[in-house]
Structures are given as structure tokens and as C-alpha cells.
């Protein structure tokens, strides 16, 4: 049976084995998928050991940047993201690295939630690796404006400069902008600590602005609770993104794209 896995530290919380098991059942693919705990100081050794016979692996925190440096080839998405979350061992034994996070985010918003990004004013909160991983697919969807907002403005500016050739991207500090936008995407990990990014409530036009937290939990995240209190039209969490990015990885590995709606419903 073809072997696949997700590798990270910690890894026990991962929903990826359940997701890919459901994908395999749905499509009839003969494959196994396991969770692999890598020591912080030996990610490379653990990865190479698995891929000696495993056909593919997903990479999660904190190893996505290390994975980028270890593969032999990058897709354009991985090259732009500077991080790899999906690796395929190819027929000649070389490793292809992809980043499916951004495609998963965009598909969840446009296909699952039904909001086209074309022509929208979008605010991306945060300038770390999670933000970098989704900028290319967001710009490919044709927004009118993508503004990266971050406490350290220079970091947002540096990130925006990497993508300026792809579309209308700009940078700002938390206190610089108060004009309402169409969509706010929280790419910070603030929700994991029960905190909120320091953005103005004036950015939300009640009954119009959508808000998306790339984090997810059993209950609404602090960011989404705050957004709902401000009158946001819709508040979405990152569970759909998780399932959709997994489907993109499955497509790369197996050549078939599973239906995500029943898997997302099962997880909910």
C-alpha cells in the first residue's frame, strides 16, 4: 500500500490523517496516511527516512521553511511562498515541493463560501510565513487591492515587495488604515493565544465586510467573535482551508481531486 504522512512537532492534534483517510475511502485510492513526529533537531533525517519508501508527505509547523530548503524542485507556489507544505517523491527519487495553503484558502472562500475575490479590497493581517504562503493565490484571483497590515510596518513592506509584480499589493501599520474593506483575513496566530490583532473596528462595514481567520477551533475564534460583534457579514474559520489544501496535496499525489464538502461536514 502506498504510504503518505504528515510531519510536524507537535503532531498529535493533526486532523490530516482523518482527512486523507476519508479522501482515500471516497476515491478508492489504496494508500495509508500517518502522523509523524519529528524531533526539532532532526527534521531532515526523519523526512528522508520516511521518503525512502513513502511517496509523499505533508509538512506542518515548524518545518515548512526547512522543507523548502531540502527539496530538489519547487512549484511556482512554493517558490513564491518560501515554504513547502507538500512533498512528492518523484519516479527518479527527487523531491518536488509545493505549497497548497494559498490555493486551499482561496478555494474555501470562493467555492465553499461563495465569495469571489475579484475586485475586492482585501486586508491581510500579519506578515509572517502564513501570510506569505497565501499572497500569490489571492492576487491571482484579481482583487482590486491587497493591503498587508502588520505591527512592524517594515516587515509588511518587505513582504509586499516580493509580490509587487503580481498585482496591487501594499503595506500599512495597524493604526494607519480605518477605511472599511470587503474582506479581512487574519493570518496571525493571535487566536491561538486568545488575543486579537490590533486593527480598527472601523475596517468592518456592518452587513458587508467578510472576515476569515486562518486558525480554527471547536468554538468561534476570538477574531471571529470580535468581527461578529462589529457586524461582519460572514465570519469564517480556517477548517475549510485545511481540508481544501489537503485536497490539493491529494490531487498532486494521486491525480484525482476528492470532493471536500462531505469531509468538511464530517469534521464539523
N, C-alpha and C positions, 0 to 999 in steps of 0.2 A: 504494500500500500504506500502511496506517495506521501512523504512526510513534510509537514509545514509547522510553523510555530510563531509565537510572538515572544520577543526577548526584551527584558527590561529589569529595573530594580527600583522600587518593588514591583511585583508582577501578580501577586495573589488576587488582586481586585479586578484583574482584566476580564472584560466581557468578550474579548476576541475569540477564545475557544468556543464559546456558546454560539457566537455569530457565525463562525465558519463551519461549525457542525451543522447548523440549520441551513446554511448555503449548500453544503455538500448533499444533505438529505434532499433538498429541493431539486437540485440539478442532476443527482445521480452520480456525482463525481466520487471516485474511490480515493479517498485521502484521509489522513489523520492530521490533527492540529493540536498542539500542546502549548502550555505556557512554560517559558524557560527563564529561570532566574540567573542573571549574570552577575558575578562579583564586580563591584565597582572598578577594581583594578585589573580585571581580566575579561573585559567585554570581547576583545578581538579573539582571544583563544576560545571562548565559549561559542562565539559566532562561527568561527572556522570549523570547530569540531562538529557542530550541528550540520553545517552545509557540506560536510564531506559526503553525506548521503541525502540530506534534506534538499528539497527542490526550491524552497522559498521560505522567507521569514519576514515578519513584521517587526519593526523596531519602535520602541516607545521610550519614554523618559528614563534615564537622562542620556541616552546613547545615540540620538539621531544625528548629531554632528560628527561623532566618531564614525558612525556607519558611512557617512558621506565620504570620509577620507579612506575607507577600506575597500570600497567597490572599484571595479575596473572601468565601468562606464556609467554615465548619468543620463537620465532623460532630461529634456529641457526643463521640466517642472522641478526636478531635483537640483539641477544646476542653478536655477534661479533661487530656490529656497535655501540653498546652502545646508540642506539636511535631507536625510533619507529615512523614510519610514517603511519602505517595502523593498525587499531584495529578491531577485530571481537568479537562481543558478542556471546558467545557460548550457547548451549542449557541449560546448568546448570547456566547460568548467569555470569560465569567467563569470563575474558577478555584475549584474545590472542593477543600479539603484534608482528608485523612483520616489516621488513624494506625492501621495494621493490625498493629503489633508485638504488642500485648497479645492480640488475637484469635488471632494466629499461635502465641503461646506457649501459651495455654490449649488450643487445638485440638491442638497437638502432645502436650501432657501427657495430655489426656483421650481424644482419639480415637486417636492413634498409639500412645501408651504404655499407655493403658487405665486411667489413674488418675483417678477422679472427685475433684474438689476439694471437693465438698460435704461440710461437716462437718469438714474437716481443720484442724489447726493448722499454719500456714504461716509460715516466716521468709523475709523478703525482704531480702537483704544488699545494702546500698548505697542512697543517697538522691539519685542523680543523674538525668539525663534518661532513662536506660534503665529505671530503676525506676519513675519517674513514668509512663512510657508503658504500663506493664502493669498498674497497680493497679486501674483501673476494671474491666477484664475479669476479673481474678482475683476481685474482690469480687462481681461478677455471678454467679460460679459457686457462691457460697454457702459459703465456708469458715467454720469456727467462729471462727477468729481469723487475722488477718494482722498480723504484727509486722514493722515496718521497723527494721532494725538498722544503725547507722552509727557510724563513729568520732566524728564531730561529732553529738552527740545532738540538738542544736537543729535541725539540718538535717533529721533524720528526723522530728522533731516537727512542723516546719513542713510537710513533705510530707504527713504523715498528716492534718494538719488540713484539707488541701484535699479529702480524700476521706471525712471522718468521716461525712458524710451518707449514704454509700453502703453502709456495713457496719462490721463490727467491726475497725477498724484502730487500731494502737497503735505506739509507738516505743520504742526502747531503745538503749543503748550496747553495744559489743562484749562488754564484761565483765559486763553486767547479768544476762544470762539463761544458764542452763545446763540447764534442764529440757528433755528431748527433745521434738522436734516431729515432725510427719508428713512435711513436705516443706520442704527448704531450696532457695531459688532464689538463685543468685549473679548479681546484676545489676551487679557491679563489673567493671572491665576488668583486674583483677589478673592474671588468667590470661595476658593478652597479654604481660605483663612477667615471667611465670614465678613470680608471687607468689601468696600465699594471703591471703584476708581473715582478720582476727584473731578468729575465732569459736571457741568452745569445742568440743572433740570430744564433750563430754557431750550436745550437742544432737542427736547421732545415736544412735538406739536401734538396735543391730545387728539386722539382719534385718527391720527395719520402716521406718526413715526413708528416703525417696527424696531424691535430690539432683539439681539441674538447674543447669548452667552455661550462661548465655545466650551465652557465647563458644563457638567450636568450632575444631578443628584436626584435622590428619590423625591425630594421636595423642591419647589422653585428656588433657584439660586438667589443670593442676596441682590445681585444686579437685576435679575428679572423681577423680584419683588419691588425693588425701588422703581423700576421702569413702569410697572403696572400702577404704582401709586401716582406716577406723573401722568397717567392717562395714555400710555403707549397703546397703539392699535393691536399689536401682537407681540408676545414675548416667547421666544423660542430658546431651547437649551441645546447643548451640543451632542445629545444622544443620536439624533438623526445624522449628524456629521460623522460620528463614529461608525455607524452602520454603512453609510454611503462610501466612506473612504475604504472600508473593508471590502465592499463590493468592487471597487476599482482595483484593489490588490488581487482579488479573486479572478477578475477578468484578465489581468496580466498573466497570472499563473496558469489558469485553466482554459482561457479562450472563450468563456461564457460569462455573461453578466447575470447574476441572480436577481430575482425580484426582492426588493428591500422592504416593501410595505409589510408583508406578513412577519418578517423578522423584527422590524421595529415595533410592531404591535405586540409581539411575544415578549420583547424586552420591557415594554411599558407595563 
